[in-house]
């Protein structure tokens, strides 16, 4: 099969590794994780790229989307002539844990956990919450706020920016299967230090990229993947399926 993959760049190392071993021909295109806090923008970019593939002379058999729901990134994405494959994943943590069941089990048994992924730190830095605060305009300093809003306004905004910390009590580091121990240890120590500073507990697990392997090898069982037929639209379900799609006859060009 000839496949086209649009993926978040935090999955790059694993997708390239397994694609090199896949029996299929896979063209990978990375989308920047810098837009992580702007899912509507990622959605727009994805749809634009999918639409452009219809104009290519040599068609792909399938399009692979290396995204979970990730703030409704996939919501409303429309397939054209080429069917698409999506994983049943809430976010990229599922890809690094190997399945939605493993992620859900850890999530239920470890409430209040902040997840740290090696490739995310590598590309975006350790304090990923900084980007989240920036996205909602709460990344300023007390002094900056005081100049704009006065003492009371500054105190309120700083308290608001720090509220998220009360939701967490643990840092989980997911170590890559594909990097050497020395490289990984640098990030492990950084996360341990951060957890200590915030009085959080610390845990570490090895990643399981089997879901990515199955995706690029074409092993698309219905439990872990959903095949979006041609001229269909993706939607979020409210059950264990996570994602599904429905046919849209109006997408066909007559």
C-alpha positions, 0 to 999 in steps of 0.5 A, spaced: 500 500 500 501 507 498 500 511 505 500 518 506 501 520 514 500 527 517 502 526 524 504 531 530 511 532 530 512 529 538 510 522 534 516 523 529 521 518 532 516 512 533 513 513 526 519 514 522 522 508 525 516 503 524 515 506 517 522 504 515 520 497 517 513 497 514 512 493 508 508 499 505 510 505 502 509 511 507 510 518 506 510 522 512 509 529 513 510 533 520 505 538 523 508 542 529 506 541 536 507 548 537 500 549 535 498 544 541 494 549 544 490 551 538 486 545 536 482 549 531 488 551 527 491 544 527 484 542 524 484 547 519 491 545 517 489 538 517 483 539 512 487 543 508 492 538 507 487 532 506 484 537 501 490 538 497 491 530 496 485 530 492 489 534 486 495 529 486 496 525 480 498 518 484 493 517 489 494 514 496 491 508 498 489 511 505 491 517 509 494 516 516 492 521 521 497 521 527 493 524 532 488 523 538 482 527 539 487 532 542 482 538 544 477 536 538 483 536 533 479 531 529 472 533 530 469 535 523 475 533 519 472 530 512 475 525 508 475 526 500 476 520 495 481 517 499 479 513 506 483 515 512 485 511 518 485 514 525 486 511 532 481 510 538 485 515 542 484 521 547 491 524 546 498 522 544 499 519 551 495 513 548 500 512 542 506 512 548 502 507 552 500 502 547 493 502 547 487 506 550 486 501 555 493 502 558 492 509 558 485 509 562 487 504 567 493 508 569 489 515 569 484 512 573 489 509 578 493 515 578 489 521 579 492 528 578 498 526 574 502 530 569 505 526 563 512 528 561 514 525 554 521 525 552 519 527 545 515 533 547 520 536 552 525 535 546 521 539 542 517 544 546 521 544 553 520 541 560 514 546 562 509 545 557 504 548 562 507 555 560 504 554 553 498 553 556 498 559 560 500 563 554 495 560 550 490 564 554 494 570 556 496 568 563 504 567 561 505 574 564 509 576 570 506 580 577 510 586 575 507 586 568 500 585 571 501 590 576 503 596 571 496 594 567 491 592 572 494 594 579 496 591 585 489 587 586 488 585 579 496 582 579 494 578 585 488 575 582 491 573 575 497 570 578 493 566 583 489 564 577 495 562 573 497 558 579 491 554 580 492 549 575 498 546 580 493 544 585 490 539 580 496 535 580 500 531 585 504 526 581 509 527 575 510 521 570 516 520 565 515 516 559 521 514 556 522 513 549 524 506 547 528 508 541 533 513 544 539 511 548 539 511 556 544 517 557 540 521 552 533 519 556 537 520 563 538 528 562 530 529 561 529 524 567 533 528 572 529 534 569 522 532 571 525 529 577 527 536 579 521 539 577 517 534 581 521 535 587 520 543 587 512 542 586 512 537 592 509 531 587 511 524 587 515 521 581 514 515 576 517 513 570 515 508 565 518 505 558 514 507 552 510 502 548 509 504 541 506 498 538 500 502 536 504 506 532 507 500 529 500 497 527 498 503 524 504 503 519 504 496 518 496 496 516 494 492 522 487 496 523 483 492 527 476 495 529 478 495 537 484 500 536 482 504 529 477 507 525 477 507 518 474 513 515 470 511 508 471 516 502 466 522 503 465 522 510 466 526 517 469 524 523 466 525 530 467 524 537 463 519 540 461 519 548 463 511 549 469 507 549 470 507 541 472 515 542 471 516 535 467 514 529 465 517 522 458 518 518 457 519 510 456 525 507 454 525 500 454 532 499 462 532 499 462 528 493 464 532 487 459 530 481 
